[in-house]
Amino acid sequence: MKTEYVPPEWAFEFHGHRCPFLPIGYRMGKLAMEYLKVEREKDHGFFVFPECGEGHPQICFIDGIQVITGVTYGKSLMEKTYYGKLAAIFFHPKKGAVRYSLKPEFIDAFGKFEFFAYRKKGIEPSQVPQKAADEVINWVYEQTDDFMFKVEAKPDFKFSPVKGSFNKAKCSICGEYVFERYLRTKDGKPVCIPCSEY
Amino acid sequence: MKTEYVPPEWAFEFHGHRCPFLPIGYRMGKLAMEYLKVEREKDHGFFVFPECGEGHPQICFIDGIQVITGVTYGKSLMEKTYYGKLAAIFFHPKKGAVRYSLKPEFIDAFGKFEFFAYRKKGIEPSQVPQKAADEVINWVYEQTDDFMFKVEAKPDFKFSPVKGSFNKAKCSICGEYVFERYLRTKDGKPVCIPCSEY
């Protein structure tokens, strides 16, 4: 078992349940950071674009990525692409970009575990018997990086975060503060988007 | 100091730096859960819509919400509305919805702390002297809920998560798995969105 790929206990507490995708995302993020030679992000300089969408399972790996990389949704460093794929692009302006995806062979082998039989029956992850969850989690820890991940350098990947501003003003209708980028105008007065009804 | 509003140490580790917005989001989430009478979300039944956007500061409260509520981006339970506001709607299908926003008076008082003078000079949160960060964090812990938050019941709020499916197929061009919702067709064959070039 590759202990360096075992997330800290608080990662499962954060995520809310014990599933195999949290450790997969943790490992994907760790490998991508090593590939790009970047440290865990304390502030706002590293970006991840998970290629997942909505209405499909197995996206829990995104929380594993948040945990290991420090690239969090709350710091505006992460945005899904809505491609419905189990992959992510990791981008650091000074270090470049790399894409990690789960190989189809891994996904096929993985999908045979009992854990997924429960999930397909509509049983939520926290209600799957612990033994079934641990079985697949432990199996994942034993797989090689090469069996699990396709790795692609993305030298042409481009992304520029929008220019930030601290400026804000009050909406003339609801009185709440709005950051300038999102301020709209109605009847000549500054308003927020909901009050604008645009 | 209201110790029940102090996030666990791992919350700051997750977030990457020590700023006042992580505890604000933690507190906002805790109050919203009490208001709606919901428990921390283990699986996929509780949703939060932060009204923040991009290119503006102070959105770190979203990570505090992820930490306390279990409503995480990696479980597809959270989506920003891009209104540029320091607010969030909390929604549970069986319990209803409530909106919490920071009051302008609180934002004004808060904005006078030295922490923000550093931030406006472009200094990243992890580089702000610890003393300045602790000063504003401790001040926030001492404020009343009423001074900080406007609370609005949202009885008419509607949201239906999309219907989920485990079905997937391989893209006929790149060979990667795609969940069905995101599968497209090109020259009569199933393809992923990037390969479709649509």
Contacts between the chains, C-beta under 8 A, distances in Angstrom:
chain1	res1	chain2	res2	distance
A	8	B	10	7.5
A	10	B	8	7.5
A	10	B	10	3.7
A	10	B	13	7.4
A	10	B	14	7.4
A	13	B	10	7.4
A	14	B	10	7.4
A	14	B	14	6.2
A	14	B	66	7.3
A	14	B	67	6.4
A	14	B	70	7.9
A	14	B	72	7.1
A	15	B	70	7.9
A	15	B	72	6.5
A	15	B	74	7.0
A	15	B	75	7.5
A	16	B	40	6.9
A	16	B	41	6.0
A	16	B	42	4.3
A	16	B	43	6.8
A	16	B	70	4.1
A	16	B	72	7.1
A	16	B	75	7.2
A	17	B	42	5.0
A	17	B	43	6.2
A	22	B	74	7.9
A	25	B	74	7.2
A	40	B	16	6.9
A	41	B	16	5.9
A	42	B	16	4.3
A	42	B	17	5.0
A	42	B	124	7.4
A	42	B	125	7.5
A	42	B	126	3.9
A	43	B	16	6.8
A	43	B	17	6.2
A	43	B	124	3.8
A	43	B	125	5.7
A	43	B	126	5.3
A	43	B	127	7.8
A	44	B	124	6.7
A	52	B	76	7.8
A	53	B	179	6.8
A	53	B	181	6.4
A	53	B	182	5.3
A	54	B	76	5.4
A	54	B	161	7.5
A	54	B	162	5.3
A	54	B	181	7.9
A	55	B	161	7.6
A	55	B	162	3.9
A	55	B	163	6.2
A	55	B	164	4.8
A	55	B	165	6.4
A	55	B	179	7.7
A	55	B	181	5.4
A	56	B	164	6.5
A	56	B	165	6.5
A	56	B	166	7.3
A	56	B	168	7.5
A	56	B	179	3.6
A	56	B	180	7.9
A	56	B	181	6.4
A	56	B	182	7.8
A	57	B	164	6.8
A	57	B	166	5.7
A	59	B	74	6.4
A	59	B	75	7.5
A	59	B	76	5.9
A	60	B	74	5.5
A	60	B	75	6.3
A	61	B	74	7.2
A	62	B	73	6.2
A	62	B	74	3.4
A	63	B	72	5.2
A	63	B	73	7.3
A	63	B	74	3.0
A	63	B	75	6.8
A	64	B	74	7.3
A	65	B	74	7.5
A	66	B	14	7.3
A	66	B	72	7.6
A	66	B	73	7.0
A	66	B	74	6.2
A	67	B	14	6.4
A	70	B	14	7.9
A	70	B	15	7.9
A	70	B	16	4.1
A	72	B	14	7.1
A	72	B	15	6.4
A	72	B	16	7.1
A	72	B	63	5.2
A	72	B	66	7.7
A	72	B	73	8.0
A	73	B	62	6.2
A	73	B	63	7.3
A	73	B	66	7.0
A	73	B	72	8.0
A	73	B	73	3.7
A	73	B	78	6.7
A	74	B	15	6.9
A	74	B	22	7.9
A	74	B	25	7.2
A	74	B	59	6.4
A	74	B	60	5.5
A	74	B	61	7.2
A	74	B	62	3.5
A	74	B	63	3.0
A	74	B	64	7.3
A	74	B	65	7.5
A	74	B	66	6.3
A	75	B	15	7.5
A	75	B	16	7.1
A	75	B	59	7.5
A	75	B	60	6.4
A	75	B	63	6.9
A	76	B	52	7.8
A	76	B	54	5.3
A	76	B	59	5.9
A	78	B	73	6.7
A	82	B	182	6.9
A	82	B	193	7.8
A	83	B	178	7.3
A	83	B	182	5.7
A	83	B	192	6.2
A	83	B	193	4.9
A	83	B	194	6.4
A	84	B	168	7.9
A	84	B	178	5.0
A	84	B	179	3.9
A	84	B	180	7.7
A	84	B	181	5.9
A	84	B	182	2.8
A	84	B	183	7.3
A	84	B	192	7.5
A	84	B	193	7.6
A	85	B	176	6.0
A	85	B	177	6.9
A	85	B	178	5.9
A	85	B	179	7.7
A	85	B	182	7.5
A	85	B	192	6.4
A	86	B	177	6.7
A	87	B	176	7.2
A	101	B	176	6.1
A	102	B	177	7.8
A	104	B	170	6.3
A	104	B	175	6.5
A	104	B	176	6.6
A	104	B	177	5.5
A	107	B	177	5.5
A	116	B	166	7.9
A	119	B	166	7.4
A	120	B	166	5.5
A	124	B	42	7.4
A	124	B	43	3.9
A	124	B	44	6.7
A	125	B	42	7.5
A	125	B	43	5.8
A	126	B	42	3.9
A	126	B	43	5.3
A	127	B	43	7.8
A	150	B	176	8.0
A	161	B	54	7.5
A	161	B	55	7.6
A	162	B	54	5.3
A	162	B	55	3.9
A	163	B	55	6.2
A	164	B	55	4.9
A	164	B	56	6.6
A	164	B	57	6.8
A	165	B	55	6.4
A	165	B	56	6.5
A	166	B	56	7.4
A	166	B	57	5.7
A	166	B	116	7.9
A	166	B	119	7.4
A	166	B	120	5.5
A	168	B	56	7.5
A	168	B	84	7.9
A	170	B	104	6.3
A	175	B	104	6.5
A	176	B	85	6.0
A	176	B	87	7.2
A	176	B	101	6.1
A	176	B	104	6.6
A	176	B	150	8.0
A	177	B	85	6.9
A	177	B	86	6.7
A	177	B	102	7.8
A	177	B	104	5.5
A	177	B	107	5.5
A	178	B	83	7.3
A	178	B	84	5.0
A	178	B	85	5.9
A	179	B	53	6.8
A	179	B	55	7.7
A	179	B	56	3.6
A	179	B	84	3.9
A	179	B	85	7.7
A	180	B	56	7.9
A	180	B	84	7.7
A	181	B	53	6.4
A	181	B	54	7.8
A	181	B	55	5.4
A	181	B	56	6.4
A	181	B	84	5.9
A	182	B	53	5.4
A	182	B	56	7.8
A	182	B	82	6.9
A	182	B	83	5.7
A	182	B	84	2.8
A	182	B	85	7.5
A	183	B	84	7.3
A	192	B	83	6.2
A	192	B	84	7.5
A	192	B	85	6.4
A	193	B	82	7.8
A	193	B	83	4.9
A	193	B	84	7.6
A	194	B	83	6.5
